[in-house]
Amino acid sequence: MIHRKYRFHGHGGLRYLYKNGQTARNRSVMIRSIENPTRPRSRYVVIIAKKIVKSAVGRNRIRRRVYEVLRRHMSELTPHHDIAVTVFAADFMTISGAELERSVLEVLSQAHLYRPKQ
């Protein structure tokens, strides 16, 4: 889980992000992001609809797994961005960690937010 200072608080920031952000997606994940140079660090949110996974336990498990991917690669992500990760696949609960990580990083690369260290 990432620290609280890297997460969104309230709905105002999310509303702005959804209205003005740029989108990148694949079959199971969508990334919406916008640059926010006024903040000292990036903020992240993971969204899973009840329509995808009915159980709160399942939604929270997926959320924790995606937050862990973001936490492990935080130094390789572009700074000063607000990023919303929306999950569309219920199989994120059961797929391997490497496959989940590959899927999330693929979309982050597509959105020009991820630059792996050489």
TATAVEN-V661622 format. One record per residue. N is the residue number from 1. RES is the residue in one small letter. PSI is psi as a letter, one per 30 degrees, with the letter a starting at -180 (* if undefined). Layout:
n | res | psi
N | RES | PSI
N | RES | PSI
This chain:
n | res | psi
1 | m | k
2 | i | l
3 | h | l
4 | r | e
5 | k | f
6 | y | g
7 | r | l
8 | f | l
9 | h | k
10 | g | l
11 | h | f
12 | g | e
13 | g | e
14 | l | e
15 | r | e
16 | y | e
17 | l | e
18 | y | e
19 | k | e
20 | n | f
21 | g | l
22 | q | l
23 | t | k
24 | a | k
25 | r | l
26 | n | a
27 | r | e
28 | s | f
29 | v | k
30 | m | k
31 | i | k
32 | r | k
33 | s | l
34 | i | k
35 | e | k
36 | n | i
37 | p | f
38 | t | f
39 | r | k
40 | p | f
41 | r | l
42 | s | l
43 | r | k
44 | y | k
45 | v | k
46 | v | k
47 | i | k
48 | i | k
49 | a | l
50 | k | f
51 | k | e
52 | i | e
53 | v | j
54 | k | e
55 | s | k
56 | a | e
57 | v | e
58 | g | e
59 | r | e
60 | n | e
61 | r | e
62 | i | e
63 | r | e
64 | r | e
65 | r | e
66 | v | e
67 | y | e
68 | e | e
69 | v | e
70 | l | e
71 | r | e
72 | r | f
73 | h | g
74 | m | e
75 | s | f
76 | e | f
77 | l | k
78 | t | k
79 | p | l
80 | h | h
81 | h | k
82 | d | k
83 | i | k
84 | a | k
85 | v | j
86 | t | k
87 | v | k
88 | f | f
89 | a | k
90 | a | f
91 | d | f
92 | f | f
93 | m | e
94 | t | f
95 | i | l
96 | s | l
97 | g | e
98 | a | e
99 | e | e
100 | l | e
101 | e | e
102 | r | e
103 | s | e
104 | v | e
105 | l | e
106 | e | e
107 | v | e
108 | l | e
109 | s | e
110 | q | e
111 | a | g
112 | h | h
113 | l | f
114 | y | k
115 | r | j
116 | p | k
117 | k | k
118 | q | *
